[in-house]
Amino acid sequence: MNTTSELINLLTLQKIGKNLFKGNSSYMGSPNVFGGQVVAQALHAAYQTVPKDRFCHSLHSYFILPGNLEIPIQYEVTILRDGGSFTTRSVTAKQEGKAIFMMACSFQLDQEGGLNHQIDMPEVKVPEDLMSWNDIGKMFGPMLPKQIQKFVTTDRPLDFKPVEIPTPFEKKDYEPVSNVWMKFLDVEESSYSLPLLHQLIAYSSDYNVLSTALMPHASKAHFGNMQLACLDHSLWFHRKPNLTDWMLLNVESPSASNTRGFTKGNIFNRSGELVCSLTQEGLIRPIQR
C-alpha cells in the first residue's frame, strides 16, 4: 500500500449488521496490525452512525491486544448519546470474539463563533531541506539494524522527513522532543469529506509519536533492541487539515517510567495552523533475546 487511494479503500469498512462493520489490515512494517489503522477504521465505523452535520472533535482509545494481520477486524458501535449539539459513541474492535481495541469519541455540530487562539508552530527546517525515510534507508541501508531498515523502507501512503535523526551509530542521548514533516501521497483532497480527512489524520497520528520517548535514551535504546507498543491514544481535532502539502508533527515526551513512555504532540499545517493535538502512552521495554 503506497497511495492515499489505497489507504482510503482500507479504511472504508463493510457494513455487516446494525452498527456492525468489518475491515481488513495492511502490513506496515510490524508483525501486528498498525495501531493508526485501527483508530482510523474505528472512527469510520462511528461516523456511519452519527448525523451528517456532526464532526468528530475528540477520541480516546485503548489498545487491549495485538491485532492479527491475517484476521478481519469487526467493529461494533454503541450509541451512547444524541444531544442538541454533541453526539457520543463508543466502538469496540474484535478478532475471533476477543476485544483488541476500544474507543470513545465525541461529535459536535459545526458551530462558528466563540474564542479562537492557538500556540505557535516551532521553527524548524522546511521539508525541502530534509531527507525522507526512503532516503535514509537507501543511504544507510545495510548499516542500519534490520528492524529499523525494514520499518523505514516499507511501502506507505505517507512520506516522512524527520528534523532530528537519532542514529544508533552515535552513543548520544537527545532532548525528549521530535519534529517530523509528513505528507500523504496521491492526494485528491477536493473530493474528500471532513470525516475522511479526520480518518486520514487519525491514521497518520500513530507514526513518530511513541518513539519520541526513546530520544533521551538513544545512546542505548532504539527500534532494534526495544519493544514498543501503544497502550492508549487520544486525538483532538481543531481545524480542517490540508493534506495536499506537508504537515509538521511536533512531539515531546514528559515522562518515561515503569516500562511506559508518555508523549504528547501537535500537528500543524505548513502555514502554522494547529490542526490536531494528541497524546499517547505506550509500553517501552528491552527485547529479551
PASE-483787 format. One line per 5 residues: number of its first residue (from 1); their letters; for each residue x negated, y, z negated of C-alpha. Coordinates in pm, whole numbers, always signed. Each point is the difference from the previous one (the first is absolute). Example, Ala and Ser with C-alpha at 12.3 -4.5 7.8 and 13.67 -1.06 7.14 Angstrom:
2
1 = as = -1230:-450:-780 | -137:+344:+66
***
This chain:
289
1 = mntts = +0:+0:+0 | -171:+319:+116 | +275:+245:+102 | +269:+191:-186 | +263:-156:+226
6 = elinl = -103:-347:-118 | +9:+122:-360 | +354:+137:+42 | +111:-339:+131 | -154:-164:-306
11 = ltlqk = +175:+238:-241 | +341:-39:+167 | +174:-278:-191 | +267:-246:+107 | +330:+23:-186
16 = igknl = +99:-348:-120 | +282:+82:-244 | +163:+275:-201 | -287:+219:-128 | -235:-285:+93
21 = fkgns = -286:+29:+251 | -292:-209:+127 | -344:+97:+129 | -330:-154:+105 | -361:+94:-74
26 = symgs = -316:+95:+188 | -362:-72:-94 | -183:+316:-109 | -336:-134:-116 | +119:-165:-322
31 = pnvfg = +113:-361:-53 | +319:+133:-161 | +280:+220:+131 | -107:+366:+17 | +171:+196:-277
36 = gqvva = +79:+301:+216 | +196:-225:+235 | +222:-126:-285 | +62:+353:-131 | +93:+126:+347
41 = qalha = +224:-298:+77 | +177:+32:-335 | +57:+369:+71 | +144:-90:+342 | +242:-243:-170
46 = ayqtv = +110:+265:-251 | +52:+259:+275 | +249:-235:+171 | +236:+31:-299 | +4:+377:-60
51 = pkdrf = +196:+278:+178 | -174:+140:+309 | -26:+349:-153 | -218:-115:-294 | -374:-42:+2
56 = chslh = -241:-167:-239 | -182:+237:-233 | -165:-256:-228 | -62:-370:-47 | -158:-207:-276
61 = syfil = -107:-359:+58 | -168:-299:-163 | -188:-284:+168 | +85:-322:-182 | -164:-278:+205
66 = pgnle = -232:-6:+304 | +197:-28:+324 | -58:-294:+236 | -69:+117:+356 | +163:-311:+152
71 = ipiqy = +336:+22:-180 | +276:+254:+85 | +87:+250:-271 | +363:+50:-108 | +103:+343:-128
76 = evtil = +311:+34:-216 | +134:+351:-65 | +203:+79:-313 | +225:+307:+8 | -52:+179:-331
81 = rdggs = +158:+343:+52 | +159:+221:+265 | +22:+350:-147 | +87:+343:+136 | -360:+84:+92
86 = fttrs = -204:-308:-88 | +17:-368:+93 | -192:-275:-181 | -93:-348:+121 | -215:-290:-117
91 = vtakq = -161:-254:+231 | -136:-345:-86 | -226:-182:+245 | -11:-379:-18 | -182:-293:+158
96 = egkai = +134:-352:-49 | +239:+130:-266 | -272:+166:-211 | -20:+376:-46 | -331:+137:+127
101 = fmmac = +86:+372:-15 | +258:+242:-142 | +70:+364:+73 | +232:+278:-119 | +54:+294:+234
106 = sfqld = +200:+321:-6 | +154:+191:+289 | +124:+358:+18 | +204:+221:+227 | -219:+229:+211
111 = qeggl = +43:+321:-203 | -167:+330:+87 | -84:+269:-253 | -148:-11:-346 | -362:+40:-105
116 = nhqid = -285:-86:+235 | -371:-32:-80 | -286:-248:+44 | -366:-54:-82 | -269:+80:+256
121 = mpevk = -154:-265:+221 | -366:-65:-90 | -262:+144:+233 | -168:-293:+176 | -159:-77:+335
126 = vpedl = +243:-17:+292 | +64:-345:+152 | -180:+87:+325 | -327:+15:-198 | +43:-339:-168
131 = mswnd = -43:-370:+83 | +300:-232:+16 | +22:-343:-161 | -59:-153:+344 | -309:+220:+48
136 = igkmf = -133:-115:-338 | +69:-364:+87 | -178:+28:+334 | -300:+189:-140 | -65:-210:-311
141 = gpmlp = +179:-323:+103 | -196:-303:-125 | -170:+207:-272 | +331:+44:-182 | +132:-258:-248
146 = kqiqk = +228:-235:+195 | +314:+108:-186 | -64:+368:+76 | -89:-73:+363 | +318:-202:+54
151 = fvttd = +215:+267:-165 | -129:+301:+195 | +7:-176:+339 | +354:-145:-23 | +243:+140:+260
156 = rpldf = +239:+253:-155 | +256:+255:+117 | -199:+275:-178 | -343:+152:+34 | -191:+101:-316
161 = kpvei = -290:+243:-41 | -137:+11:-356 | -165:+320:-121 | -201:-183:-266 | -158:-331:+101
166 = ptpfe = -138:-198:-296 | -244:-260:+122 | -94:-326:-173 | -359:+56:+118 | -41:+295:-238
171 = kkdye = +13:-79:-369 | +191:+320:-68 | +316:+96:-185 | +233:+276:+119 | +264:+232:-137
176 = pvsnv = +342:-172:-34 | +136:+188:+303 | +50:-94:+364 | +124:+179:+311 | +101:-186:+315
181 = wmkfl = +149:+138:+321 | +254:-234:+159 | +191:+5:+327 | +262:-231:+149 | -73:-141:+345
186 = dvees = +239:+11:+296 | +241:+243:-168 | +327:+114:+158 | +116:+217:-286 | +266:+191:+198
191 = syslp = +212:-315:-15 | -66:-80:-369 | +271:+59:-260 | -92:+122:-350 | +68:-346:-150
196 = llhql = -249:-151:+246 | -257:+271:-77 | +37:-82:-371 | -46:-372:+70 | -320:+65:+198
201 = iayss = -139:+224:-275 | +88:-269:-255 | -190:-256:+206 | -309:+221:+24 | +3:+92:-369
206 = dynvl = -146:-334:-111 | -330:+55:+183 | -306:+165:-162 | +172:+52:-336 | -93:-266:-256
211 = stalm = -356:-18:+136 | -55:+352:-138 | -20:-160:-346 | -318:-173:+119 | -179:+326:+85
216 = phask = -148:+60:-351 | -131:-359:+8 | -118:-17:+362 | -355:-95:-101 | +127:-346:-96
221 = ahfgn = +366:-31:+106 | +137:-22:+355 | +255:-193:+212 | -243:-286:+37 | -26:-85:-370
226 = mqlac = +320:+138:-156 | +360:-120:+4 | +244:+285:+65 | +378:-43:-12 | +269:+265:-31
231 = ldhsl = +226:-34:-305 | +226:+300:+44 | +42:+272:+260 | +206:+320:-4 | +66:+267:+264
236 = wfhrk = +158:+345:+5 | +95:+146:+339 | -26:+381:+6 | +2:+119:+361 | +51:-144:+347
241 = pnltd = -328:-155:+125 | -161:+63:+337 | -132:-334:+125 | -136:+136:+329 | -309:+141:-175
246 = wmlln = -242:-98:-275 | +115:+1:-363 | -227:+19:-305 | +38:-244:-288 | -162:+146:-312
251 = vesps = -25:-244:-293 | -147:+13:-350 | -33:-272:-262 | +42:+139:-354 | -57:-336:-170
256 = asntr = -104:-363:+30 | +23:-240:-296 | +122:-346:-99 | -59:-130:+358 | +236:+267:+138
261 = gftkg = -73:+312:+202 | +236:+298:+17 | +10:+241:+293 | +208:+296:+112 | -7:+185:+329
266 = nifnr = +152:+240:+249 | +49:-13:+377 | -37:+329:+191 | +53:+75:+367 | -283:+176:+181
271 = sgelv = +153:+344:-57 | -11:-61:-376 | +366:-78:-73 | +48:-252:-279 | +200:-285:+156
276 = csltq = +0:-267:-271 | -141:-83:-344 | -73:-345:-136 | -128:-203:-293 | -132:-353:-10
281 = eglir = -131:-234:-267 | -169:-323:+91 | -196:-296:-119 | -378:+47:+31 | -228:-278:-120
286 = piqr = -314:-182:+117 | +46:-299:+228 | -98:-320:-179 | -236:-189:+231
***
